[in-house]
Structures are given as C-alpha cells and as structure tokens.
C-alpha cells in the first residue's frame, strides 16, 4: 500500500524548508475538469470491449487492442493529473509532477514578475482556470499551471503572500 500511495500522492511536506520557517499556504491539485478527457477515453474503451461479441472473430483482436490502448492511456493521463501538485508557500511557489520520475520546479516569490489567470468559457462555467507565470527565467516548469480550481482565490492568495513578504514595496494606507 505504501508504494501505491507514493505513486499517487506526492509528499509535498518533504520539499519544505522547515528550518527556514516555510509553511504551506495552499496546495492545489487539478480541478475535476482535467479528468474529463481520460474519462471519455475510458468509456470509449469500455464500449469497444462491450461491442466485441458483435465483431467477427477474425478481426476482433483489432478493437480489443484499441480498447486496451485507450484504457491504458486514460489511466495514465488520470494518474498523471492526480500526482501533479502546485504549492504556494510563504516563500515560493513550486510544482511537483510526474508518475515514474518526479520533477520539482520552484520559483521564489521574488522572481515572479507577473501572473496571468486565463479562464476559458468552460473554465468560467466549471470554476477553473490556468495560471501563466512570467519571470526573469522564462524556461521553467512553472510557466503554465493548468486546471486550477478557484483561480481567482488562488491568485489572491499568491498576491497576499507576496504583499505580506514585503516584496512589492510597502502598503499605502490612506
């Protein structure tokens, strides 16, 4: 059971700089809309398997192989979405993703120049959006974070953390 958990649940806490006082502000997993395509693929694969008795025995292997390929691909995509985590801390943002091998992409709050929140029509209806981070180093694993649930709230969380850390200058009080 431990191996299955380590494959499906990335251990975010081990990446924290606890001795520096780093704490998690928000941990973001993919919105359920990211699972729609793998679900459709799995349903089509199951439908192909259900239709096998209607296919001539000489060519039944072809829809069977196609169904197995669809089911495996759907499972892989769903697992890939499940282990993809975006984390906001009081010091940085980072992303942990990957099924067989894990990748960790980190960006200190000081490097974030701009955050674009893109909300397509379906995202506005279903409550998700995509983050695009602009930083001094453009090629990093944190540029595009897709299928973020409650994107406006999460954007405000990042802005609050940046403001509280004093990275954007002092607050002006009238």
N, C-alpha and C positions, 0 to 999 in steps of 0.2 A: 504494500500500500504506500510505503514511503517513496518508492520510485515513481509511482503514478502521480503522487502529489507533487514531486519535484519537477515532473514534466509539465503538469497542467497548472501549477501555481508557482510563479516565480517568487523567490524570497527577497522581497524588497528591503526589508529591515537590515539585511547584511550589507547593503550598499550605503547605509547612512554613516555619516561622520559623527558618531555619538560623542566622542571625546571633544568635538568642537561645538557641541550643542545643537546639532542639526536634528530637526524634527519634521515629520511629515505633516504638511498642510492638507494635501488632498492626493489620493491615489485613484487614478482614472483607468478603468477598463473599458473595452469597446462597448458602444451602445448596441442594443439588441438588433438594430437595423444592419449591422455588419454581418449578421448571421443569416440574412435573408437569402443571399445567393447560394451559400452552402446548403441551406435547407431545400431550396428549389432543385439543386443538383441531386441531392439525396432522394427526393421524391421522384424525380425522373428516373433515377437508377432503380428504385423500387418498382416503379411502374413497368420498366423494361423487364425486370425479373418476373413480375406478375403476368406479363404477356408471353413469356417463354413457351407455355403449353400451346399457344396459338401459332407458333413458328415451326416450320418444317424442321425435322431433326437434323438434316444435313447442314443447315446454316444456323442452328440455334446457338452455336458457340459464339457467333459474332455479337448478337445483342447481349449475351451473357458477359462477354469480355467488356463490352461498352458499359454495361451496368456496373460491373465491378470497378472499372476505372472511374466512373462517375462517383460511386460511393467512397472510394479511397480518396479521390480529390476533394470531395465535400468534407470528409472527416479531417483531412489535412488542413484545409482552409479554416474550418471551425476551431481546430486545436491551435492553429497559428494566431487566430483572433483572440482566443482565450488567454494565451500567455503574453500578449502584447499589453504592457502597462506603461502609463505615463504618470510620473510622480512630480508633485510640486512640494518643495520643502521650503524652509525659511532661508535657505542659502542658494538653492539652484533648482533647476528642473532637470529631470532625467527620464530616459525611456529604456525599459528592459524588454527585449523581444527575442524570439527565436525558439524553435522547438528542440531540435537536436543540438544545436550550439546556441548559446545565448550571447546577445550583443547588448552592450550598455553604452548609451550615448548620453553625455552630460553637458549641460550648459549652465555656467554660473549666472546668477541674475544680472551681474554687471555686464555680461555680453549680449543680453537681449536688447536689441535696438527697437524692434517693432514686432507686434503680434497682430496678424490678420485673422479674423474669425470669419470663415466663409460658411454661409448657411444656404445650401441649395433649397429649392422649394420643398422637396421631400424632407429635408432636414428641419425646415421650419415647422412642418406639419408634425413630424415624429419626434422632434426635440433633440436633434443632434446637429453638429457642425464639424468643421475641420479647422484646425489651427495651422497657420503658416508662420513660423518664426523667422525673423530676419536678424542676422547677427553679423559681426565682423568676418567670421569664418563661414562662408556660405555652404560648404560641403560638409554637412554633419548629419547624423541620424535623427536630428530633432527638427529638421526643416518642416516636414509635413506630419502632422498627427491627425489621423482620420477617425471619423465616427466618435467624436467626443460628445457624451451626453451632457445636457445642460451647459452648452458652451458659453453663454453669457455669464453665468455664475462662476464658471471656472476661469474665465478671462478676468473677472473682477477679483477673484482670489489671487491670481498672479499679480495684478496691479496693486492690490493691498500689500502683499508681501514685499514687492519692490518699494513701495512708498514707505512702509514701516522700517525697512532696512536703511533708508536714507540715501538710496542710490540715485534718485531723481531730483534731489535737492529738497530743501525744507518746504513744509506745508505753509501756505499763505493763509493766515486767519484774518478775517475782516471783523 
